[in-house]
Amino acid sequence: MRRSSRWCEVTTDGSNRLQIVCGAPNVRGGLMVAVATVGALLPGGITIKRAKLRGIESNGMLCSARELGLGQEQDGIMELAVGFALGIDVREALDLDDTALEVNARPTAATA
């Protein structure tokens, strides 16, 4: 099944506009979404590059939860709650910068 792509005009700062082509079925005007701009590095080592999709230049990507490494959902872009400040890093907005500490503990033999 072939999805139709939509040309989207996106702002990350309220004034400058980016042209991004998106094939997600839930893309529509007024959404607050995670945007990966040219040069962004996504989980899995994917670097976002400027590309031409169906003859239209795309300057980034509107991301699904799966593309961000936040879940398995990939049926559409991840919609964020209205109210986040424009331009804020999605890791900060969703409080994802936790510190992880991995501990390898080995049992010890009891001494009498």
N, CA, C and O atoms as a Tinker XYZ file with bonds, in Angstrom:
   448  protein
     1  N      0.840000   -1.179000    0.000000    73     2
     2  CA     0.000000    0.000000    0.000000    64     1     3
     3  C      0.885000    1.243000    0.000000    63     2     4     5
     4  O      1.772000    1.371000    0.844000    81     3
     5  N      0.658000    2.130000   -0.910000    73     3     6
     6  CA     1.465000    3.338000   -1.036000    64     5     7
     7  C      0.806000    4.491000   -0.295000    63     6     8     9
     8  O     -0.360000    4.811000   -0.527000    81     7
     9  N      1.557000    5.101000    0.588000    73     7    10
    10  CA     1.050000    6.268000    1.329000    64     9    11
    11  C      1.304000    7.529000    0.527000    63    10    12    13
    12  O      2.314000    7.642000   -0.168000    81    11
    13  N      0.405000    8.453000    0.622000    73    11    14
    14  CA     0.644000    9.735000   -0.032000    64    13    15
    15  C      1.464000   10.613000    0.901000    63    14    16    17
    16  O      1.279000   10.606000    2.118000    81    15
    17  N      2.364000   11.358000    0.306000    73    15    18
    18  CA     3.198000   12.275000    1.085000    64    17    19
    19  C      2.579000   13.658000    1.063000    63    18    20    21
    20  O      1.918000   14.053000    0.103000    81    19
    21  N      2.810000   14.380000    2.141000    73    19    22
    22  CA     2.307000   15.745000    2.238000    64    21    23
    23  C      3.472000   16.693000    2.428000    63    22    24    25
    24  O      4.439000   16.389000    3.125000    81    23
    25  N      3.360000   17.835000    1.800000    73    23    26
    26  CA     4.339000   18.893000    1.977000    64    25    27
    27  C      3.919000   19.672000    3.212000    63    26    28    29
    28  O      2.793000   20.164000    3.289000    81    27
    29  N      4.823000   19.785000    4.179000    73    27    30
    30  CA     4.508000   20.462000    5.433000    64    29    31
    31  C      5.418000   21.668000    5.602000    63    30    32    33
    32  O      6.593000   21.631000    5.236000    81    31
    33  N      4.871000   22.721000    6.151000    73    31    34
    34  CA     5.663000   23.888000    6.521000    64    33    35
    35  C      5.736000   23.875000    8.039000    63    34    36    37
    36  O      4.716000   23.952000    8.723000    81    35
    37  N      6.955000   23.777000    8.558000    73    35    38
    38  CA     7.177000   23.554000    9.986000    64    37    39
    39  C      8.034000   24.672000   10.555000    63    38    40    41
    40  O      8.952000   25.155000    9.892000    81    39
    41  N      7.742000   25.079000   11.769000    73    39    42
    42  CA     8.607000   26.036000   12.457000    64    41    43
    43  C      9.085000   25.417000   13.766000    63    42    44    45
    44  O      8.329000   24.747000   14.470000    81    43
    45  N     10.336000   25.654000   14.071000    73    43    46
    46  CA    10.886000   25.196000   15.340000    64    45    47
    47  C     11.154000   26.360000   16.280000    63    46    48    49
    48  O     11.533000   26.168000   17.435000    81    47
    49  N     10.949000   27.586000   15.765000    73    47    50
    50  CA    11.216000   28.760000   16.595000    64    49    51
    51  C     10.125000   29.827000   16.515000    63    50    52    53
    52  O     10.261000   30.895000   17.111000    81    51
    53  N      9.049000   29.549000   15.788000    73    51    54
    54  CA     7.952000   30.506000   15.686000    64    53    55
    55  C      8.028000   31.444000   14.507000    63    54    56    57
    56  O      7.045000   32.112000   14.187000    81    55
    57  N      9.194000   31.511000   13.842000    73    55    58
    58  CA     9.285000   32.423000   12.703000    64    57    59
    59  C      9.894000   31.763000   11.467000    63    58    60    61
    60  O      9.300000   31.821000   10.391000    81    59
    61  N     11.044000   31.149000   11.594000    73    59    62
    62  CA    11.676000   30.491000   10.448000    64    61    63
    63  C     10.884000   29.253000   10.061000    63    62    64    65
    64  O     10.411000   28.514000   10.925000    81    63
    65  N     10.742000   29.032000    8.772000    73    63    66
    66  CA     9.945000   27.912000    8.266000    64    65    67
    67  C     10.822000   26.895000    7.563000    63    66    68    69
    68  O     11.720000   27.257000    6.803000    81    67
    69  N     10.558000   25.612000    7.819000    73    67    70
    70  CA    11.227000   24.504000    7.139000    64    69    71
    71  C     10.200000   23.777000    6.293000    63    70    72    73
    72  O      9.053000   23.601000    6.703000    81    71
    73  N     10.620000   23.357000    5.110000    73    71    74
    74  CA     9.774000   22.529000    4.265000    64    73    75
    75  C     10.156000   21.079000    4.533000    63    74    76    77
    76  O     11.310000   20.693000    4.350000    81    75
    77  N      9.185000   20.276000    4.968000    73    75    78
    78  CA     9.427000   18.868000    5.261000    64    77    79
    79  C      8.325000   18.045000    4.603000    63    78    80    81
    80  O      7.142000   18.369000    4.707000    81    79
    81  N      8.735000   16.976000    3.925000    73    79    82
    82  CA     7.782000   16.061000    3.311000    64    81    83
    83  C      7.525000   14.938000    4.312000    63    82    84    85
    84  O      8.461000   14.360000    4.864000    81    83
    85  N      6.246000   14.635000    4.541000    73    83    86
    86  CA     5.869000   13.631000    5.538000    64    85    87
    87  C      4.761000   12.740000    4.986000    63    86    88    89
    88  O      3.792000   13.228000    4.403000    81    87
    89  N      4.911000   11.439000    5.173000    73    87    90
    90  CA     3.904000   10.487000    4.707000    64    89    91
    91  C      3.036000    9.945000    5.816000    63    90    92    93
    92  O      2.227000    9.050000    5.569000    81    91
    93  N      3.170000   10.450000    7.030000    73    91    94
    94  CA     2.383000    9.942000    8.163000    64    93    95
    95  C      0.902000   10.249000    7.965000    63    94    96    97
    96  O      0.545000   11.347000    7.536000    81    95
    97  N      0.045000    9.284000    8.275000    73    95    98
    98  CA    -1.388000    9.495000    8.070000    64    97    99
    99  C     -2.002000   10.530000    9.009000    63    98   100   101
   100  O     -3.064000   11.074000    8.708000    81    99
   101  N     -1.356000   10.811000   10.136000    73    99   102
   102  CA    -1.948000   11.735000   11.109000    64   101   103
   103  C     -1.383000   13.156000   11.031000    63   102   104   105
   104  O     -1.701000   13.987000   11.881000    81   103
   105  N     -0.559000   13.445000   10.037000    73   103   106
   106  CA    -0.005000   14.793000    9.925000    64   105   107
   107  C     -1.114000   15.764000    9.508000    63   106   108   109
   108  O     -1.907000   15.486000    8.608000    81   107
   109  N     -1.141000   16.912000   10.193000    73   107   110
   110  CA    -2.134000   17.935000    9.899000    64   109   111
   111  C     -1.661000   19.251000   10.521000    63   110   112   113
   112  O     -0.782000   19.260000   11.384000    81   111
   113  N     -2.236000   20.326000   10.086000    73   111   114
   114  CA    -1.863000   21.640000   10.582000    64   113   115
   115  C     -2.121000   21.784000   12.068000    63   114   116   117
   116  O     -3.089000   21.235000   12.595000    81   115
   117  N     -1.251000   22.524000   12.746000    73   115   118
   118  CA    -1.445000   22.842000   14.148000    64   117   119
   119  C     -0.886000   21.838000   15.133000    63   118   120   121
   120  O     -0.966000   22.057000   16.342000    81   119
   121  N     -0.321000   20.740000   14.650000    73   119   122
   122  CA     0.231000   19.738000   15.572000    64   121   123
   123  C      1.524000   20.219000   16.212000    63   122   124   125
   124  O      2.270000   20.996000   15.616000    81   123
   125  N      1.782000   19.759000   17.416000    73   123   126
   126  CA     3.065000   19.949000   18.086000    64   125   127
   127  C      3.735000   18.574000   17.990000    63   126   128   129
   128  O      3.234000   17.594000   18.542000    81   127
   129  N      4.875000   18.509000   17.283000    73   127   130
   130  CA     5.536000   17.231000   17.034000    64   129   131
   131  C      7.040000   17.359000   17.238000    63   130   132   133
   132  O      7.582000   18.460000   17.328000    81   131
   133  N      7.700000   16.209000   17.307000    73   131   134
   134  CA     9.159000   16.181000   17.357000    64   133   135
   135  C      9.678000   16.299000   15.933000    63   134   136   137
   136  O      9.273000   15.543000   15.051000    81   135
   137  N     10.577000   17.252000   15.714000    73   135   138
   138  CA    11.158000   17.499000   14.400000    64   137   139
   139  C     12.657000   17.214000   14.474000    63   138   140   141
   140  O     13.360000   17.750000   15.331000    81   139
   141  N     13.131000   16.373000   13.573000    73   139   142
   142  CA    14.567000   16.130000   13.451000    64   141   143
   143  C     15.040000   16.953000   12.260000    63   142   144   145
   144  O     14.653000   16.680000   11.123000    81   143
   145  N     15.869000   17.953000   12.510000    73   143   146
   146  CA    16.352000   18.820000   11.438000    64   145   147
   147  C     17.606000   18.214000   10.806000    63   146   148   149
   148  O     18.190000   17.270000   11.338000    81   147
   149  N     18.005000   18.766000    9.676000    73   147   150
   150  CA    19.186000   18.282000    8.960000    64   149   151
   151  C     20.382000   18.259000    9.908000    63   150   152   153
   152  O     20.684000   19.254000   10.567000    81   151
   153  N     21.053000   17.121000    9.968000    73   151   154
   154  CA    22.203000   16.933000   10.847000    64   153   155
   155  C     21.882000   16.211000   12.144000    63   154   156   157
   156  O     22.787000   15.768000   12.850000    81   155
   157  N     20.581000   16.088000   12.466000    73   155   158
   158  CA    20.192000   15.396000   13.704000    64   157   159
   159  C     20.575000   13.923000   13.615000    63   158   160   161
   160  O     20.489000   13.315000   12.548000    81   159
   161  N     20.994000   13.357000   14.735000    73   159   162
   162  CA    21.334000   11.939000   14.826000    64   161   163
   163  C     20.251000   11.241000   15.629000    63   162   164   165
   164  O     20.026000   11.566000   16.794000    81   163
   165  N     19.578000   10.276000   15.000000    73   163   166
   166  CA    18.508000    9.525000   15.650000    64   165   167
   167  C     19.040000    8.193000   16.151000    63   166   168   169
   168  O     20.107000    7.753000   15.721000    81   167
   169  N     18.309000    7.541000   17.059000    73   167   170
   170  CA    18.712000    6.210000   17.517000    64   169   171
   171  C     18.907000    5.282000   16.321000    63   170   172   173
   172  O     18.200000    5.383000   15.319000    81   171
   173  N     19.860000    4.397000   16.440000    73   171   174
   174  CA    20.164000    3.481000   15.343000    64   173   175
   175  C     21.179000    4.055000   14.374000    63   174   176   177
   176  O     21.460000    3.455000   13.337000    81   175
   177  N     21.739000    5.235000   14.711000    73   175   178
   178  CA    22.775000    5.832000   13.878000    64   177   179
   179  C     22.272000    6.515000   12.618000    63   178   180   181
   180  O     23.051000    6.742000   11.692000    81   179
   181  N     20.996000    6.846000   12.561000    73   179   182
   182  CA    20.425000    7.514000   11.385000    64   181   183
   183  C     20.690000    9.017000   11.485000    63   182   184   185
   184  O     20.300000    9.658000   12.461000    81   183
   185  N     21.349000    9.568000   10.478000    73   183   186
   186  CA    21.586000   10.997000   10.414000    64   185   187
   187  C     20.619000   11.602000    9.404000    63   186   188   189
   188  O     20.510000   11.120000    8.277000    81   187
   189  N     19.927000   12.645000    9.804000    73   187   190
   190  CA    18.954000   13.298000    8.933000    64   189   191
   191  C     19.687000   14.178000    7.920000    63   190   192   193
   192  O     20.526000   15.008000    8.266000    81   191
   193  N     19.331000   13.958000    6.657000    73   191   194
   194  CA    19.940000   14.714000    5.564000    64   193   195
   195  C     18.855000   15.395000    4.750000    63   194   196   197
   196  O     17.700000   14.969000    4.754000    81   195
   197  N     19.235000   16.451000    4.056000    73   195   198
   198  CA    18.333000   17.106000    3.111000    64   197   199
   199  C     18.100000   16.103000    1.985000    63   198   200   201
   200  O     19.043000   15.465000    1.517000    81   199
   201  N     16.863000   15.963000    1.552000    73   199   202
   202  CA    16.546000   14.983000    0.510000    64   201   203
   203  C     15.440000   15.504000   -0.387000    63   202   204   205
   204  O     14.722000   16.438000   -0.031000    81   203
   205  N     15.311000   14.890000   -1.552000    73   203   206
   206  CA    14.195000   15.188000   -2.448000    64   205   207
   207  C     13.286000   13.978000   -2.442000    63   206   208   209
   208  O     13.703000   12.874000   -2.792000    81   207
   209  N     12.039000   14.188000   -2.040000    73   207   210
   210  CA    11.053000   13.124000   -1.991000    64   209   211
   211  C      9.928000   13.483000   -2.948000    63   210   212   213
   212  O      9.250000   14.498000   -2.788000    81   211
   213  N      9.747000   12.632000   -3.940000    73   211   214
   214  CA     8.732000   12.880000   -4.973000    64   213   215
   215  C      8.870000   14.263000   -5.582000    63   214   216   217
   216  O      7.883000   14.949000   -5.849000    81   215
   217  N     10.127000   14.658000   -5.795000    73   215   218
   218  CA    10.406000   15.919000   -6.457000    64   217   219
   219  C     10.364000   17.152000   -5.567000    63   218   220   221
   220  O     10.548000   18.267000   -6.054000    81   219
   221  N     10.125000   16.972000   -4.281000    73   219   222
   222  CA    10.029000   18.105000   -3.351000    64   221   223
   223  C     11.164000   18.001000   -2.337000    63   222   224   225
   224  O     11.403000   16.936000   -1.767000    81   223
   225  N     11.863000   19.123000   -2.116000    73   223   226
   226  CA    12.953000   19.126000   -1.144000    64   225   227
   227  C     12.400000   19.036000    0.266000    63   226   228   229
   228  O     11.457000   19.739000    0.629000    81   227
   229  N     13.009000   18.148000    1.062000    73   227   230
   230  CA    12.617000   17.979000    2.457000    64   229   231
   231  C     13.822000   18.286000    3.331000    63   230   232   233
   232  O     14.915000   17.766000    3.105000    81   231
   233  N     13.614000   19.135000    4.334000    73   231   234
   234  CA    14.701000   19.612000    5.184000    64   233   235
   235  C     14.623000   19.087000    6.607000    63   234   236   237
   236  O     14.935000   19.807000    7.555000    81   235
   237  N     14.213000   17.851000    6.758000    73   235   238
   238  CA    14.124000   17.248000    8.074000    64   237   239
   239  C     13.113000   16.137000    8.081000    63   238   240   241
   240  O     12.710000   15.641000    7.029000    81   239
   241  N     12.699000   15.743000    9.279000    73   239   242
   242  CA    11.760000   14.645000    9.429000    64   241   243
   243  C     10.871000   14.891000   10.648000    63   242   244   245
   244  O     11.340000   15.316000   11.704000    81   243
   245  N      9.576000   14.612000   10.476000    73   243   246
   246  CA     8.646000   14.611000   11.600000    64   245   247
   247  C      8.673000   13.182000   12.126000    63   246   248   249
   248  O      8.477000   12.245000   11.352000    81   247
   249  N      8.910000   12.991000   13.413000    73   247   250
   250  CA     9.277000   11.680000   13.951000    64   249   251
   251  C      8.142000   10.930000   14.643000    63   250   252   253
   252  O      7.286000   11.518000   15.303000    81   251
   253  N      8.169000    9.618000   14.468000    73   251   254
   254  CA     7.289000    8.724000   15.211000    64   253   255
   255  C      8.000000    8.344000   16.516000    63   254   256   257
   256  O      9.197000    8.589000   16.671000    81   255
   257  N      7.267000    7.755000   17.435000    73   255   258
   258  CA     7.874000    7.291000   18.695000    64   257   259
   259  C      8.963000    6.260000   18.410000    63   258   260   261
   260  O     10.005000    6.258000   19.067000    81   259
   261  N      8.730000    5.400000   17.449000    73   259   262
   262  CA     9.714000    4.370000   17.111000    64   261   263
   263  C     11.005000    4.988000   16.574000    63   262   264   265
   264  O     12.097000    4.556000   16.942000    81   263
   265  N     10.887000    5.985000   15.716000    73   263   266
   266  CA    12.074000    6.628000   15.155000    64   265   267
   267  C     12.894000    7.330000   16.229000    63   266   268   269
   268  O     14.101000    7.513000   16.071000    81   267
   269  N     12.245000    7.722000   17.315000    73   267   270
   270  CA    12.940000    8.375000   18.426000    64   269   271
   271  C     13.420000    7.385000   19.482000    63   270   272   273
   272  O     14.037000    7.781000   20.471000    81   271
   273  N     13.139000    6.093000   19.273000    73   271   274
   274  CA    13.538000    5.079000   20.238000    64   273   275
   275  C     12.690000    5.096000   21.494000    63   274   276   277
   276  O     13.149000    4.679000   22.558000    81   275
   277  N     11.435000    5.580000   21.385000    73   275   278
   278  CA    10.572000    5.732000   22.559000    64   277   279
   279  C      9.418000    4.736000   22.589000    63   278   280   281
   280  O      8.549000    4.835000   23.455000    81   279
   281  N      9.391000    3.802000   21.687000    73   279   282
   282  CA     8.316000    2.820000   21.639000    64   281   283
   283  C      8.264000    2.169000   20.284000    63   282   284   285
   284  O      9.124000    2.407000   19.437000    81   283
   285  N      7.261000    1.351000   20.078000    73   283   286
   286  CA     7.137000    0.634000   18.818000    64   285   287
   287  C      6.151000    1.287000   17.849000    63   286   288   289
   288  O      6.066000    0.877000   16.691000    81   287
   289  N      5.414000    2.285000   18.300000    73   287   290
   290  CA     4.407000    2.942000   17.473000    64   289   291
   291  C      5.058000    3.592000   16.260000    63   290   292   293
   292  O      5.968000    4.409000   16.395000    81   291
   293  N      4.584000    3.221000   15.079000    73   291   294
   294  CA     5.123000    3.816000   13.859000    64   293   295
   295  C      4.034000    4.112000   12.838000    63   294   296   297
   296  O      4.332000    4.362000   11.670000    81   295
   297  N      2.780000    4.085000   13.264000    73   295   298
   298  CA     1.671000    4.353000   12.353000    64   297   299
   299  C      1.499000    5.831000   12.057000    63   298   300   301
   300  O      0.654000    6.201000   11.242000    81   299
   301  N      2.265000    6.665000   12.689000    73   299   302
   302  CA     2.164000    8.101000   12.450000    64   301   303
   303  C      3.186000    8.834000   13.281000    63   302   304   305
   304  O      3.910000    8.237000   14.077000    81   303
   305  N      3.235000   10.133000   13.086000    73   303   306
   306  CA     4.156000   10.934000   13.877000    64   305   307
   307  C      3.661000   11.011000   15.319000    63   306   308   309
   308  O      2.463000   10.920000   15.587000    81   307
   309  N      4.604000   11.179000   16.235000    73   307   310
   310  CA     4.263000   11.258000   17.645000    64   309   311
   311  C      3.757000   12.670000   17.943000    63   310   312   313
   312  O      4.478000   13.654000   17.780000    81   311
   313  N      2.513000   12.745000   18.379000    73   311   314
   314  CA     1.912000   14.038000   18.696000    64   313   315
   315  C      2.248000   14.406000   20.139000    63   314   316   317
   316  O      2.053000   13.607000   21.056000    81   315
   317  N      2.749000   15.611000   20.326000    73   315   318
   318  CA     3.088000   16.101000   21.664000    64   317   319
   319  C      1.954000   16.973000   22.180000    63   318   320   321
   320  O      1.176000   17.527000   21.403000    81   319
   321  N      1.873000   17.086000   23.472000    73   319   322
   322  CA     0.856000   17.942000   24.084000    64   321   323
   323  C      1.134000   19.397000   23.739000    63   322   324   325
   324  O      2.285000   19.831000   23.722000    81   323
   325  N      0.089000   20.134000   23.469000    73   323   326
   326  CA     0.227000   21.563000   23.201000    64   325   327
   327  C      0.740000   22.227000   24.474000    63   326   328   329
   328  O      0.327000   21.868000   25.577000    81   327
   329  N      1.612000   23.167000   24.325000    73   327   330
   330  CA     2.115000   23.879000   25.494000    64   329   331
   331  C      3.616000   23.809000   25.647000    63   330   332   333
   332  O      4.194000   24.596000   26.397000    81   331
   333  N      4.274000   22.871000   24.945000    73   331   334
   334  CA     5.733000   22.849000   24.986000    64   333   335
   335  C      6.241000   24.095000   24.271000    63   334   336   337
   336  O      5.629000   24.567000   23.313000    81   335
   337  N      7.351000   24.616000   24.739000    73   335   338
   338  CA     7.971000   25.760000   24.069000    64   337   339
   339  C      8.560000   25.301000   22.742000    63   338   340   341
   340  O      9.135000   24.216000   22.653000    81   339
   341  N      8.414000   26.131000   21.710000    73   339   342
   342  CA     9.024000   25.807000   20.424000    64   341   343
   343  C     10.533000   25.783000   20.567000    63   342   344   345
   344  O     11.110000   26.591000   21.295000    81   343
   345  N     11.170000   24.854000   19.871000    73   343   346
   346  CA    12.618000   24.785000   19.847000    64   345   347
   347  C     13.237000   24.011000   20.990000    63   346   348   349
   348  O     14.448000   23.791000   20.994000    81   347
   349  N     12.446000   23.594000   21.953000    73   347   350
   350  CA    12.992000   22.836000   23.075000    64   349   351
   351  C     13.346000   21.419000   22.604000    63   350   352   353
   352  O     12.599000   20.814000   21.835000    81   351
   353  N     14.447000   20.912000   23.053000    73   351   354
   354  CA    14.866000   19.558000   22.694000    64   353   355
   355  C     13.835000   18.571000   23.222000    63   354   356   357
   356  O     13.401000   18.673000   24.370000    81   355
   357  N     13.445000   17.620000   22.390000    73   355   358
   358  CA    12.409000   16.649000   22.783000    64   357   359
   359  C     12.846000   15.839000   24.004000    63   358   360   361
   360  O     12.003000   15.431000   24.803000    81   359
   361  N     14.143000   15.604000   24.159000    73   359   362
   362  CA    14.634000   14.869000   25.334000    64   361   363
   363  C     14.336000   15.656000   26.606000    63   362   364   365
   364  O     13.945000   15.084000   27.623000    81   363
   365  N     14.523000   16.969000   26.540000    73   363   366
   366  CA    14.233000   17.826000   27.685000    64   365   367
   367  C     12.723000   17.934000   27.904000    63   366   368   369
   368  O     12.245000   17.841000   29.035000    81   367
   369  N     11.978000   18.132000   26.819000    73   367   370
   370  CA    10.524000   18.307000   26.917000    64   369   371
   371  C      9.851000   17.093000   27.545000    63   370   372   373
   372  O      8.912000   17.239000   28.327000    81   371
   373  N     10.324000   15.905000   27.209000    73   371   374
   374  CA     9.718000   14.672000   27.720000    64   373   375
   375  C     10.476000   14.099000   28.917000    63   374   376   377
   376  O     10.196000   12.982000   29.353000    81   375
   377  N     11.436000   14.864000   29.450000    73   375   378
   378  CA    12.220000   14.468000   30.625000    64   377   379
   379  C     12.867000   13.095000   30.431000    63   378   380   381
   380  O     12.707000   12.193000   31.253000    81   379
   381  N     13.605000   12.960000   29.314000    73   379   382
   382  CA    14.218000   11.676000   28.963000    64   381   383
   383  C     15.692000   11.587000   29.326000    63   382   384   385
   384  O     16.303000   10.536000   29.127000    81   383
   385  N     16.276000   12.641000   29.845000    73   383   386
   386  CA    17.707000   12.625000   30.144000    64   385   387
   387  C     17.996000   12.080000   31.539000    63   386   388   389
   388  O     18.646000   12.737000   32.352000    81   387
   389  N     17.513000   10.892000   31.801000    73   387   390
   390  CA    17.779000   10.238000   33.081000    64   389   391
   391  C     19.188000    9.661000   33.081000    63   390   392   393
   392  O     19.737000    9.332000   32.030000    81   391
   393  N     19.750000    9.547000   34.243000    73   391   394
   394  CA    21.032000    8.892000   34.397000    64   393   395
   395  C     20.776000    7.429000   34.699000    63   394   396   397
   396  O     19.984000    7.092000   35.579000    81   395
   397  N     21.451000    6.566000   33.962000    73   395   398
   398  CA    21.305000    5.125000   34.175000    64   397   399
   399  C     22.594000    4.595000   34.782000    63   398   400   401
   400  O     23.689000    4.920000   34.321000    81   399
   401  N     22.460000    3.802000   35.788000    73   399   402
   402  CA    23.604000    3.196000   36.439000    64   401   403
   403  C     23.410000    1.692000   36.384000    63   402   404   405
   404  O     22.449000    1.161000   36.940000    81   403
   405  N     24.327000    1.007000   35.709000    73   403   406
   406  CA    24.226000   -0.441000   35.596000    64   405   407
   407  C     25.172000   -1.060000   36.618000    63   406   408   409
   408  O     26.358000   -0.733000   36.670000    81   407
   409  N     24.632000   -1.946000   37.417000    73   407   410
   410  CA    25.422000   -2.576000   38.467000    64   409   411
   411  C     25.430000   -4.082000   38.236000    63   410   412   413
   412  O     24.385000   -4.705000   38.050000    81   411
   413  N     26.618000   -4.645000   38.252000    73   411   414
   414  CA    26.786000   -6.082000   38.148000    64   413   415
   415  C     27.233000   -6.589000   39.514000    63   414   416   417
   416  O     28.396000   -6.431000   39.883000    81   415
   417  N     26.347000   -7.179000   40.243000    73   415   418
   418  CA    26.695000   -7.673000   41.565000    64   417   419
   419  C     26.852000   -9.189000   41.514000    63   418   420   421
   420  O     26.022000   -9.898000   40.946000    81   419
   421  N     27.914000   -9.656000   42.109000    73   419   422
   422  CA    28.127000  -11.109000   42.179000    64   421   423
   423  C     27.957000  -11.561000   43.623000    63   422   424   425
   424  O     28.455000  -10.926000   44.552000    81   423
   425  N     27.252000  -12.658000   43.791000    73   423   426
   426  CA    27.112000  -13.157000   45.163000    64   425   427
   427  C     28.461000  -13.630000   45.693000    63   426   428   429
   428  O     29.309000  -14.119000   44.947000    81   427
   429  N     28.635000  -13.470000   47.002000    73   427   430
   430  CA    29.871000  -13.951000   47.609000    64   429   431
   431  C     29.509000  -15.118000   48.526000    63   430   432   433
   432  O     28.396000  -15.214000   49.044000    81   431
   433  N     30.464000  -15.975000   48.702000    73   431   434
   434  CA    30.231000  -17.130000   49.571000    64   433   435
   435  C     30.175000  -16.664000   51.024000    63   434   436   437
   436  O     30.963000  -15.815000   51.441000    81   435
   437  N     29.263000  -17.211000   51.772000    73   435   438
   438  CA    29.136000  -16.871000   53.189000    64   437   439
   439  C     30.289000  -17.497000   53.954000    63   438   440   441
   440  O     30.696000  -18.625000   53.674000    81   439
   441  N     30.806000  -16.762000   54.911000    73   439   442
   442  CA    31.892000  -17.291000   55.741000    64   441   443
   443  C     31.343000  -17.615000   57.132000    63   442   444   445
   444  O     30.465000  -16.929000   57.655000    81   443
   445  N     31.874000  -18.648000   57.689000    73   443   446
   446  CA    31.395000  -19.085000   58.993000    64   445   447
   447  C     32.168000  -18.460000   60.108000    63   446   448
   448  O     31.889000  -18.725000   61.277000    81   447
